[in-house]
Amino acid sequence: MSVSKLWHNLVTSNLDIPEDSLTLKKIRLINFIILLAVPINLVFIYVNYVTDQKIFAFFNILIVMVMSLVFFYLRRSQEHVNLASHGTLLGIFLVHAPALLQGGIANSGFLWFFLFPLFAVFLAGRRLGLLWIAALVFTIAMTYLFQDLFILPYEPIFLIFLIIVLLVETAYVIFSHNIQKRYETLLAQKNERLKHLTQNLQAEVNEQIVLMRAKDKQLEQQAKMASVGEMMSFISHQWKQPISVISALVQNLQISLEFEEQKEDADIVAVYDNILEQTELMMTTMKDFLNLSNSNMINQRFSVKHAIDMVATLVSPSFVSRYIDLVVDDENDHFLHGKENELIHALMNIVNNARDVILERDIQQAKVSVSLSSNDDYITIKVEDNAGGIDDAVMAKIFDPYFSTRMKSGGTGLGLHMSKKIIEEHFNGYIEVHNGEAGAHFVIYLKRYEDEHA
């Protein structure tokens, strides 16, 4: 066992007590007094014995016995601290008898007199500590009263001075003790108020969390409703041409029947096949949009190129009808793990945002480009337009919920916010925006899928 470990065991009585405990502080003080007093008194036993002062040697033996009992008794349990405190005070009290009779108050014993009030109040508490101090003052007073019976090696008036000093010091110790108690009471009250405030704050935080979760659900629901509107618009554009073709085929067939024109079976079959082809096209479109809105889709490995191509397929009719050129550069494919429809949804929001800004600003020769690239850490999707860019005053707000520069024209302020949320929470990525030479550049960084090439 190391010296530091041995010393720690001696002064703490090898008891497992928290460092900030008042009990541990008392135990350390008691052990320190014992370790100091016992060796000194062992020396004085020998000195007093060989100088034929056996009465003083008896006091020294008594002190060693009391201190030794306290030392071993204290090591049994921290429950014995109070008893050990009084035993220690008894040992210190016994030191004063030879100090008074041998003149120790003029040298080393003097220190024990003036430390006694501190030890008494700290170890025994205010009420019992005062009794110990009163016993010491009484002993000094008796020594003064019966000075004729003893040969004192100092002026007896010194005992009066000693009593006065002890009383003054006791008053100061009690005053300090009261201040400490008052401080502890105030601290306890403040801690109680702090605890109460903390509990209230925690309750308020929990309440705010519930409200935020409810708000998030409401936000998601509003975003879904906005997406439904977008989808209805896309389906309308996608179905416009097939419905027109089917309508024209049926009208031609109807006109032929009205004029009783004879139709070859091959012509009728061709009309039938054409109608079936247009119907299948409409069914495919509907299936694509249903997949996009499917919230039960499972996480799986998917192609980023396929997701971008799906976005281009879904939004293309609304771009073509408004003379906006959509350019896609995704020759090098990469793979992610997650829900493909969520990435499609995030990309569609950004692409459609570019389309709406172009229409609002009436940009001629409008163009939106989507490109795919990667580095060692991220797959990057860049969406660029030539609509003139984003005003610096609103650049920092465009991903905030309910913020839109097109509120008057029906903007919800949810699209870009939902895209950012999807990219960050579902794909471990992030999104940035800045202005290029011709317009805004949205750059999506998606954390690479570890088994991309599996």
C-alpha positions in Angstrom: 0.0 0.0 0.0 1.3 3.4 -0.9 2.0 6.1 1.7 -0.7 8.4 0.3 -3.2 5.5 0.5 -2.2 4.6 4.0 -2.5 8.3 5.1 -6.0 8.5 3.5 -7.1 5.4 5.3 -5.8 6.8 8.7 -7.5 10.2 8.5 -10.8 8.9 7.0 -11.0 5.8 9.3 -11.3 3.8 6.0 -15.0 4.7 5.7 -16.7 5.2 2.4 -18.1 8.8 2.8 -18.6 11.5 0.2 -15.9 14.1 0.0 -18.2 17.0 0.6 -19.8 15.4 3.7 -19.6 17.3 7.1 -19.2 13.9 8.8 -16.0 13.2 6.8 -14.6 16.6 7.9 -15.3 15.7 11.5 -13.7 12.3 11.1 -10.6 13.8 9.5 -10.2 16.4 12.4 -10.7 13.7 15.0 -8.1 11.4 13.5 -5.6 14.3 13.0 -6.0 15.3 16.7 -5.5 11.7 17.7 -2.4 11.2 15.5 -0.9 14.4 16.9 -1.8 13.9 20.6 -1.0 10.2 21.1 2.8 10.4 20.1 3.3 13.6 22.1 1.7 12.1 25.2 3.7 8.9 24.9 6.8 11.0 25.0 5.5 12.9 28.1 4.7 9.6 29.9 8.3 8.7 29.7 9.5 12.3 30.6 7.1 12.7 33.6 7.9 9.2 34.8 11.7 9.6 34.9 11.4 13.1 36.5 9.2 11.5 39.2 6.1 13.5 38.2 3.9 10.4 38.3 0.6 12.3 38.6 1.2 14.0 35.3 2.3 10.7 33.7 -1.1 9.3 34.8 -2.8 12.1 33.0 -0.7 11.3 29.9 -1.6 7.6 30.1 -5.3 8.5 30.5 -5.2 10.7 27.4 -3.5 8.0 25.3 -6.1 5.4 26.4 -9.1 7.7 25.6 -7.6 8.7 22.2 -6.8 5.1 21.3 -10.3 3.9 22.1 -11.7 6.8 20.0 -9.4 5.9 17.1 -10.4 2.2 17.0 -14.1 2.8 17.8 -14.5 5.3 15.1 -13.2 2.9 12.4 -16.2 0.6 13.0 -18.9 2.9 11.6 -19.7 6.5 10.8 -22.6 6.2 13.2 -20.1 6.5 16.1 -18.9 9.9 15.0 -20.9 11.8 17.8 -19.5 9.5 20.5 -16.0 9.8 19.0 -16.4 13.6 19.0 -17.1 13.7 22.7 -14.3 11.2 23.4 -11.9 13.5 21.5 -13.1 16.5 23.4 -12.5 14.6 26.7 -9.0 13.8 25.6 -8.3 17.4 24.8 -9.9 18.5 28.1 -7.6 16.2 30.0 -4.6 17.9 28.3 -5.5 21.1 30.2 -5.0 19.7 33.7 -1.2 19.2 33.3 -1.0 22.3 31.2 -2.5 24.4 34.0 -0.4 22.8 36.8 2.9 22.5 34.9 2.8 25.9 33.1 2.0 24.5 29.7 -0.3 27.4 29.1 2.8 29.5 28.6 4.0 27.2 25.7 2.5 24.3 23.8 -0.6 23.9 26.0 -1.5 27.5 25.2 -2.5 26.4 21.7 -4.9 23.8 23.0 -6.7 26.3 25.2 -7.5 28.6 22.3 -8.4 25.9 19.9 -10.8 24.2 22.3 -13.8 26.5 21.5 -13.4 25.8 17.8 -13.1 22.0 18.3 -16.0 22.0 20.8 -18.6 23.8 18.7 -17.5 22.0 15.5 -17.4 18.5 16.9 -20.3 18.6 19.5 -22.5 21.3 18.1 -23.5 24.6 19.6 -25.4 23.4 22.7 -23.1 20.6 23.8 -20.0 22.5 22.7 -20.9 25.4 25.1 -21.1 22.8 27.9 -17.6 21.6 27.1 -16.3 25.2 27.0 -18.1 26.0 30.3 -16.4 22.9 31.9 -13.0 24.2 30.8 -13.7 27.7 32.1 -14.9 26.2 35.3 -11.6 24.2 35.6 -9.5 27.3 35.0 -11.6 29.3 37.6 -11.1 26.5 40.2 -7.4 26.5 39.5 -7.4 30.3 40.2 -9.6 30.0 43.4 -7.4 27.2 44.8 -4.1 28.6 43.8 -2.8 28.4 47.3 -3.0 24.6 47.1 -0.7 24.5 44.0 2.6 25.9 43.2 1.9 27.5 39.9 4.9 28.3 37.7 3.3 31.6 36.4 1.4 34.6 37.7 -2.2 33.5 38.7 -3.6 36.6 37.2 -2.8 35.0 33.9 -5.7 32.6 34.5 -8.1 35.6 34.6 -6.7 36.7 31.3 -7.1 33.2 29.9 -10.8 33.0 31.0 -11.5 36.4 29.4 -9.8 35.3 26.1 -11.7 32.0 26.1 -15.0 33.8 26.6 -14.3 36.4 23.9 -13.2 33.6 21.5 -16.3 31.5 22.4 -18.5 34.5 21.6 -16.8 34.9 18.3 -17.1 31.2 17.5 -20.8 31.2 18.4 -21.3 34.4 16.3 -19.5 32.7 13.3 -21.5 29.6 13.9 -24.8 31.5 13.8 -23.7 33.3 10.6 -22.8 29.9 9.1 -26.2 28.4 10.1 -28.0 31.5 8.7 -26.0 31.1 5.5 -26.8 27.4 5.3 -30.5 28.2 5.9 -30.5 30.8 3.2 -28.6 28.5 0.9 -31.1 25.7 1.6 -34.0 28.1 0.9 -32.4 29.2 -2.4 -31.7 25.6 -3.3 -35.3 24.8 -2.6 -36.5 27.8 -4.7 -34.0 26.8 -7.4 -35.3 23.2 -7.3 -38.9 24.5 -7.5 -37.9 26.8 -10.5 -36.1 23.9 -12.1 -39.2 21.7 -11.7 -41.4 24.4 -13.2 -38.9 25.0 -16.0 -38.8 21.3 -16.7 -42.5 21.1 -16.8 -42.6 24.1 -19.1 -40.0 22.6 -21.3 -41.9 19.3 -21.5 -45.0 21.3 -22.3 -43.2 23.2 -25.1 -41.8 19.9 -26.4 -45.3 18.6 -26.7 -46.5 21.8 -28.4 -43.5 21.7 -30.8 -44.2 18.0 -31.6 -47.9 18.9 -32.2 -46.8 21.8 -34.3 -44.4 19.6 -36.3 -47.2 17.2 -37.0 -49.4 20.0 -38.0 -46.6 21.3 -40.2 -46.2 17.9 -41.8 -49.9 17.7 -42.4 -50.0 21.1 -44.0 -47.0 20.1 -46.2 -48.9 16.9 -47.2 -51.9 18.9 -48.1 -49.8 21.3 -50.1 -48.2 18.3 -51.8 -51.6 17.0 -52.7 -52.4 20.2 -54.5 -49.1 20.0 -56.4 -49.8 16.3 -57.3 -53.2 17.2 -58.6 -51.6 19.8 -60.8 -49.0 17.4 -62.0 -51.6 14.7 -62.7 -53.6 17.3 -64.6 -50.6 18.1 -66.8 -49.6 14.5 -67.3 -53.1 13.3 -68.2 -53.9 16.3 -70.5 -52.2 14.8 -73.6 -53.5 11.1 -73.2 -57.0 12.4 -72.6 -56.8 14.6 -75.7 -55.5 11.7 -77.8 -58.3 9.4 -76.5 -60.9 12.1 -77.1 -59.7 12.7 -80.7 -59.7 8.9 -81.4 -63.2 8.5 -80.0 -64.5 11.5 -81.9 -63.0 10.2 -85.2 -64.6 6.9 -84.6 -68.0 8.5 -83.7 -67.9 10.7 -86.9 -67.2 7.6 -89.0 -70.2 5.8 -87.5 -72.5 8.8 -88.0 -71.6 8.9 -91.7 -71.9 5.1 -91.8 -68.4 4.8 -93.1 -67.1 1.3 -93.2 -64.0 0.8 -91.0 -61.5 -2.0 -91.5 -60.9 -4.3 -88.6 -57.3 -3.3 -88.6 -58.2 0.3 -88.2 -60.5 -0.4 -85.3 -57.8 -2.5 -83.7 -55.3 0.3 -84.2 -57.7 2.7 -82.5 -58.2 0.3 -79.7 -54.5 -0.3 -79.2 -53.9 3.5 -79.2 -56.6 4.0 -76.6 -55.1 1.2 -74.5 -51.6 2.7 -74.8 -52.8 6.1 -73.6 -54.7 4.5 -70.7 -51.7 2.5 -69.6 -49.7 5.8 -69.7 -52.3 7.4 -67.4 -52.2 4.4 -65.1 -48.4 4.5 -65.0 -48.6 8.2 -64.1 -51.0 7.5 -61.3 -48.8 4.7 -60.0 -45.8 7.0 -59.9 -47.7 9.6 -57.9 -49.1 7.0 -55.5 -45.6 5.7 -54.9 -44.4 9.3 -54.3 -47.1 9.8 -51.6 -46.7 6.4 -50.0 -45.7 7.0 -46.3 -45.3 3.2 -45.7 -42.4 2.7 -48.1 -39.5 0.9 -46.3 -35.9 2.0 -46.2 -33.9 0.3 -48.9 -31.0 0.8 -51.3 -32.0 3.0 -54.3 -30.5 4.8 -57.2 -30.0 8.5 -56.9 -30.1 8.8 -60.8 -33.5 7.0 -60.8 -34.8 9.5 -58.2 -33.7 12.5 -60.3 -35.1 11.0 -63.5 -38.4 10.4 -61.7 -38.5 14.1 -60.6 -37.8 15.1 -64.3 -40.6 12.8 -65.5 -43.2 14.0 -62.9 -42.5 17.8 -63.4 -41.7 17.8 -67.1 -45.2 18.5 -68.4 -45.6 21.5 -66.1 -42.2 22.8 -67.3 -42.9 22.2 -71.0 -46.3 23.8 -70.9 -44.7 27.0 -69.5 -41.7 26.9 -71.9 -39.1 26.2 -69.2 -36.1 24.1 -70.2 -35.3 21.3 -67.7 -31.8 20.0 -68.1 -30.7 16.8 -66.2 -27.0 15.7 -66.0 -26.9 12.5 -64.0 -24.8 10.1 -66.1 -22.8 8.8 -63.1 -25.1 6.9 -60.9 -24.8 6.6 -57.1 -26.8 4.8 -54.5 -28.3 5.7 -51.1 -30.1 3.9 -48.3 -33.5 5.2 -47.3 -36.9 6.0 -48.8 -36.6 7.0 -52.4 -39.9 8.9 -52.5 -38.7 11.2 -49.7 -35.7 12.3 -51.7 -38.0 12.7 -54.8 -40.3 14.8 -52.7 -37.4 17.0 -51.4 -36.0 17.5 -55.0 -39.5 18.3 -56.4 -40.0 21.0 -53.9 -36.7 22.7 -54.9 -37.3 22.3 -58.6 -40.9 23.5 -58.4 -39.7 26.5 -56.3 -37.3 27.4 -59.2 -40.2 27.1 -61.6 -42.5 29.3 -59.6 -39.8 32.0 -59.3 -39.2 31.9 -63.0 -42.9 32.3 -63.7 -43.3 35.1 -61.1 -40.4 37.1 -62.7 -41.4 36.3 -66.2 -38.0 35.1 -67.2 -37.4 34.6 -70.9 -35.4 31.5 -72.1 -35.9 30.1 -68.7 -33.8 27.2 -67.6 -33.5 24.9 -64.6 -30.6 22.4 -64.5 -30.1 19.4 -62.1 -26.7 17.8 -61.9 -25.3 14.8 -59.9 -21.7 14.4 -58.7 -19.8 13.1 -55.6 -16.7 13.1 -53.6 -15.3 10.7 -50.9 -17.9 11.7 -48.3 -21.0 13.1 -50.0 -23.2 12.6 -53.1 -24.0 16.1 -54.3 -27.2 17.2 -56.2 -27.1 20.7 -57.5 -30.2 22.6 -58.7 -29.6 25.8 -60.6 -31.9 28.3 -62.3 -31.5 31.6 -64.2 -34.2 33.6 -62.3 -31.9 36.2 -61.0 -31.1 34.8 -57.6 -32.3 35.4 -54.0 -32.4 38.7 -52.3 -29.7 38.9 -49.6 -32.3 40.1 -47.1 -34.3 36.9 -47.3 -31.4 34.4 -48.0 -31.2 33.3 -44.3 -34.9 32.8 -44.0 -35.9 30.7 -47.1 -35.8 27.4 -45.2 -37.9 28.7 -42.3 -41.4 27.3 -42.0 -44.2 29.5 -43.3 -41.7 31.9 -44.9 -42.4 32.6 -48.6 -41.8 35.6 -50.9 -44.9 34.4 -52.8 -47.6 34.4 -50.1 -49.9 36.6 -52.1 -49.7 34.3 -55.1 -50.4 31.2 -53.0 -47.0 30.2 -51.6 -47.2 28.2 -48.4 -43.6 28.6 -47.1 -43.5 24.9 -46.4 -41.8 23.3 -49.5 -38.1 24.3 -48.9 -38.5 23.8 -45.1 -39.7 20.2 -45.6 -36.9 19.6 -48.1 -34.3 20.7 -45.6 -35.9 18.6 -42.9 -35.9 15.5 -45.1 -32.3 15.9 -46.2 -31.0 16.5 -42.6 -33.1 14.0 -40.7 -33.6 11.2 -43.2 -30.4 11.2 -45.2 -27.8 12.5 -42.7 -27.0 15.4 -45.1 -27.4 19.1 -45.4 -28.4 21.7 -47.9 -26.9 25.0 -48.9 -28.0 27.9 -51.1 -26.1 30.7 -52.7 -26.4 33.0 -55.8 -24.6 32.2 -59.0 -24.1 34.4 -62.0 -27.6 33.9 -63.4 -29.7 32.7 -60.5 -30.0 30.6 -57.3 -27.9 27.5 -56.7 -29.3 24.9 -54.3 -26.7 22.3 -53.3 -27.8 19.1 -51.6 -25.1 17.0 -49.8 -26.1 13.4 -49.0 -23.9 11.2 -46.8 -22.6 8.4 -49.0 -24.0 5.0 -48.5 -21.3 2.7 -47.2 -22.3 -0.3 -49.3 -23.0 1.9 -52.4 -21.4 -0.6 -54.8 -22.8 -3.7 -53.1 
